[in-house]
C-alpha cells in the first residue's frame, strides 16, 4: 500500500524504507594519502590536525561511495542505498562521530558474521496501532528506518503508531529516525537500548547503557526541530574521537579510575566511568528507556548484550522502539515556530554559549555543506581513502 503522505511503501507485514537512487558519477583519481600517524605503544594515536586543511566531498558523492563499499562488502543494493543515505546524512548534519567513520566497523562485523546484511523481519505481535518485530543481528540503519516507517503507517490510520524491534545492530544516530518521521509531517520519537557502558548514579562500575533517544517535530517546509541525546553527559563516541585526535574534553564528561574529574578522554575511556546526564536524573532516564526498549520488546537487556570493549559481543543485540504521532492540527507547526522565535528573542547568557533550539546546529551545517561540500579532517580523509583503496571504489573530492 502506498503511504498517502510520504510516498513510503507499506504492507501489513513489512514496511520498506524509502530508497533514494544513487547516481553513479564518473570514475576519478584517488588523492594521495596523508602521512601515517605516529604510534604510541600498540595503538595508533592521531595527532591534532587543525593546522591541516580539511578536504571536502559532496553529499551525493559520499552517499554513492558508501553505497558501493557496502555492496562490495555483501550488502544487497536496496539495503546499501538506505544505509548509505542515512550514514552520509549524519555527516551532512555535522555529526561525524556517527557518520561514515563507523562504516569500517560495520564492514568488519558483516564479514565476521555478527551483523546480517540482509535480515528478515518476523512479526511477533501485531495490534491495530502497534507492532513488534524480531530479527537476528540485523543491519541497523536500514532496519531502524523501515520500523519507523511502520510506526508512521499506523499513525496515518490511527493517529498514533508504535513499532518495536529486537535483535538489531547499531543504528548510527537516533536523530535520523525522529527526523524521518518529522519530515513526513509526524512527531517522531525513537529509543534504543545499548550495552552496559556507564556507571549508574551511585555505582562505580558500568551498570546501565546510555540508551539514546530522539524526538522530532515537524515545522512545515523548514528543517524539523530534533532532539537527539544519550543519557550520558556526552555521547561515548565523542570521547573516543577526542582521544584519537589528541583533544581534551569538558570537565563533567567522565572521571578517571580514582573518581577524579578529568579532561583527559583516554583516562575516561580507561576507567569506563562516563558520567550520566543530570546526575541521578539521567541514570533514571536510562533505566526507563531500557524498559521501553529491551524489556518491552522482549529482547536483550543492557547487561545481557556483552561489553563495551567487545563490540562483536553485542553487534546485533539491541532493541529499538519507534513512536509516530499525527498532529491534531496545523497549529503544531505555527506554535513550534512561535516557540523558536520566543527562544531566540530571550536575553542571552554569553557565558553559556549560543542559544539554539534542538537541531538548529545541524540545520546550519546542512545549508553550508550542501553548497560547499562536507569537510573531513585528515584522520577521516585517511579512513575514506583507505576504504577507497580496500574496495577499489573511487572517491571524488571537491
N, C-alpha and C positions, 0 to 999 in steps of 0.2 A: 504494500500500500504506500503510495507516495504521501509524504508528510505535506500537508496543505500550506504550511507557512515557510518552512525552511528548505524544502526540496530534498530532505533526507529520505532514504528508503527504509521502510519498516515492514516487518511482518509480526505476527503474534508470537512467534517463537525466536526470531533472530532479527536484530536490527543492525543494519550495515551502516558504518560511518561514512560521512561524505568524503569523497575522494577527489582531490584536485589533480588533474592531469599534469604531469611534469614534462614539459617540452625538452627535448634533447638539444643542447647547444653544440656548436662545432667543437671538435677536439682542440685543445690548446696546449701550449707548453706548460711544463711544470716549473715552478720557480725554484731557485736554489734553496737549499736547506740553511737554516741558521746554524751557527757553530754549536757543537754538542755542549750541553750543560755540564758544569763541573760536578764531580761526585764527592759525596761526603759519607764515608763509611760504605755501606752496601746500598744506600738509597740515593737516587738522583735528586739533587736539590736545584730547583730552578731559581736563579737569582732574579732580583727585581729588574724589570726590563722597561721601566718608564722612559728611559733615555733612548730607547729604540723605537722607531716609528711603527705604528700599527699598520697592518695590511687589511684591505677591505675586500669583501666579496658581496655580490648582490644576493638578496634573499632567494630569488628564484634559482640562482646558480647553486647556492648552498643546499637548497631543497633537492635539486636534481642530483647533486653529488652524494648526499646521504642516501637517497633512494637507491642509486646504483650500487653503492657499497653494500647496503643491506641485501639487495637482490643477489649480489655475488656471494654473500655470506649464507645464502639459503633461505631468505625470507621471500615468500610469494609477492609478486609485484604489487597487487592491490593492497596488501598489508604494509609493504615497504613504503608505498606512497603516503599512507596515513601517518606512519611513524616518522617519515621524513618531514612532512608538513608540520607536525606538532613540534618536533625537535628543533627545526630551523626557526619556527615562530618564537620559541623561547629565547633564542639568541637575538632575534629581531627586537624582542621586548627588553633587551639589555640585561638578561639574567644568564650569563654564560656559565655559571656554576651548574646549571641543569640542562644545558643545551647539547651541542654536538660533542663536547668533550666526554659525554657519557657513552658515545657510540662505541669506542673500542671495548669497553667492558661489556656492553650489550652483545657485541660480536663474539667476544670470548665466551660468554655464558651460553650463547646459541651453539657454538661449536663444541662446548663441553657437555651439551645436552641438558643443562639446568634451566634453560628457557626454551619454550616451544614456540617456534616462529609461525606456526600455522595451527593455532589452538581451536579445538571445537568448544562450543559453549553448550552446556547442558542445562535445561531448565529444571530446577529443583522444586520451587514453589512459584505458582503464578496466581495472583489475585487481581481483581479488577484494576486497581491503581498501583500495584506493586509487583515486582518480580525478583526472584533470586536465581542467579546463575552460578554454576560451578564450572571451573576449567582446571586444567593441570599445567602449572608452570607457564602460564600464558604470557606472551609478549605484552608489555604493559600499556603503551600509549594507544595502540590500536584497540585493545580490549576495553580500556577505560573510555575511549571515545564512543564506541558502539553501545556500551552500557549506559553512558549518559544519554545517548540518543534514545535508548529505550525508556528512560525516565521522561524525556521530553515528549515522546509519542503518547505516553499515558497522561501527561499533564494536558496535552491538547484535548483529550477526550474527557478527563475527569477534573481538570483544574489543578491537580497535584499528582505527580508521578514519582515513584521511588523505585530505584533499581540497585541491587547489590550483587557483588560477585566475589567469590572466594577462589584463591589459588592463582594470584596474579603477580607479575613482576613489577619492578619499579615503573611508575607512571610518568617520570620526569618532573613535571611541576603541576600541582593541582590547579593553578591559575588557568591552565589550558582548557579544562573541562567546565569550570564555572563560567569562563568567558564564552565557551562554545554554546552553552545554553542561553546566556545573555544576548549573544549576537543574533539568536533566533527569536528574541523577544520574551524570554522567560527568566525568572530568577533561578540561578543555578547554584547548588551547594554540593560540594564534594569533600569526602573524608577518606582517609586511608589510615590503616594501622601500619606499624613499622616494627622492625626488630628492636629488642631491648637495646637502647643506646644512650640513655641518660639516667642519672640518679633521681628518683622521685624525691620530692621535698622531704627531708628528714632521713634520707638514706645516703650511704657513702659509695655505693656501687650501682652501676646501671641496673635499673629495675623496671623501667617503662620505655615504650617507644615515644619518639617526639611527635608522632601522629599528626601530620599536616592536615589543614583544612583550607578550603577556598570558598568564597561567596561572590557571585557575580550578579549585578543588577543592570538591566538594560537602560540605555539613555538615548533612545531614538537612533538617529544616524551617526552619533558620536561613539567613541570607544566606551564600552561599559565601565562601570565602577567595579573593580575586582579586588577583593582582599585575598591574600594568599600568605599563610603563615604556618610555621611549625610551632609546637608547644615548648621548644627550647628558645632561649633568648635570640639565637641565630640559627639559621639552617646549618647543619653539620658540614655540608659540602662547602659552605663559605669558609669555614675554619680550615678545611683541607686545602682549599685554594690559597688561602693566606700562607699556610705553611709551605706550599710548593713555590710560591713567588717571593718568599722571604719577607712578607709583610707582617705587621703586628695587627692585633685585633683589639677592639674596645674592651676596657675593663667591664666585667659583668657577663661576658660570654661563657666563661668557664673558669675552673680553678685547677691548680696543679695537684700532684699526688699528696701534698701536705694540706690541701684545702685552702691554699692561699690564692687570692685574686691575682691574675696574671694577664699580660697582653701577649704572651708567647703562645702562638697557636699549636706549636709542637708539644708544649707542656700540657696543654688541654687535651690534645689527641692521645698523649701517653697516659694521662690519668683517666680518660674517658668520662670525665666529670663535666659535662655540658650543663649549664645552669638552666632551669626551667624559666619560661617567660612568666614574669609576675610572681615569682616565688611559688607559694603553695597553690595559687590560683591556676598557674599554667600546668602544674603537676596534676591537679584535679581535672582540668580540661582534657589532658592526655588520657587519663583514666576513663573518662566518659566517652571519648572518641573510640577508645578500644572496645567499649561495649556496643557502640553504634556501628562498628565495622566487624571485627573478628567475632565477637560474641553474637551479634545479630545475624551474621551470615553463616554461623556455624563453622567458621574457618579457624586457622591457627591464631592463637593469641601471641602477643609480643614475645613472651618467654619461650614459646614453642617453635619460633622461627629460626633460631640459630644465634649467631653473634655478629656484632658489628665488624669484627676483624675477619670474618669468613663469609663474604657475600654470596659464595656459592651455596652456603647452607640455606639461604632464605630467598634466593632469586625469584622463586615462584610461589612464595608463601603468604603474601599479604591479602587482606580483604579490603574492599572499597565499597562505599555507599554513595549513591548519587541521588539528589533530590532536585526536581524541577517544579516550579510554581508558576502558573499562568497568572499574570497580574489581573486584579479585579477591574481595572480600567486604565485609560491613558494617563490619568493623573500621576501614576507612579513616576513616569519619566519626567514630567514637569516638576514634581516635588523633589526628585533627585537633583535636577538642575538647580532648583532653588537652594537646596542644602549645600551644594557645591559652591554656589555664589556667596552664600552666607559665610561659609568657612573661609573663603578667600578674602572676605571683607573684614574679618576679625583683626583686632590689634595683634601684631606679631610679637613673638618672643625670639629674637635672632639667635640667642644662645642655644636654642633647641633645634635650630636648622629651619629649613623652608617648610611652611605649612602646605600640605598637599592632601588630596583625597586619595583613597586606595586605588592604585593602578595608574595614577597620574604620571609617575615617572616612566612607566612602561609605555604609556601613550606618547610621551615626548620622544623616547628612543625610537619608537615605530616611525614617527614622522621624519625624524632625522635619517634613520638607517635605510628607509625606503628610497630616499633620494641619494644619499651618499654611499650606501653600502654598509654592511656590518663590519665593524673593526675588530680585529683579533690581535692581541699582543703576541710577541714571539713564541712563548710556550705553546699557545694554541695554534699558531702557524705551523710549528713543528709537528704537532699532533695531526693536523689536517694533511700536511704534505706526506707524513708517514702513512696515513690511510690511503692517500692517493697512490703512493708507491706500492704498498702492500696489495692493493686490489686492482691496480692498473686502471684507475678511474681518474681522468684528468680533472683538475680544478682550475678555473679561470679567475684569477684575481683582477680587481679593477685597477 
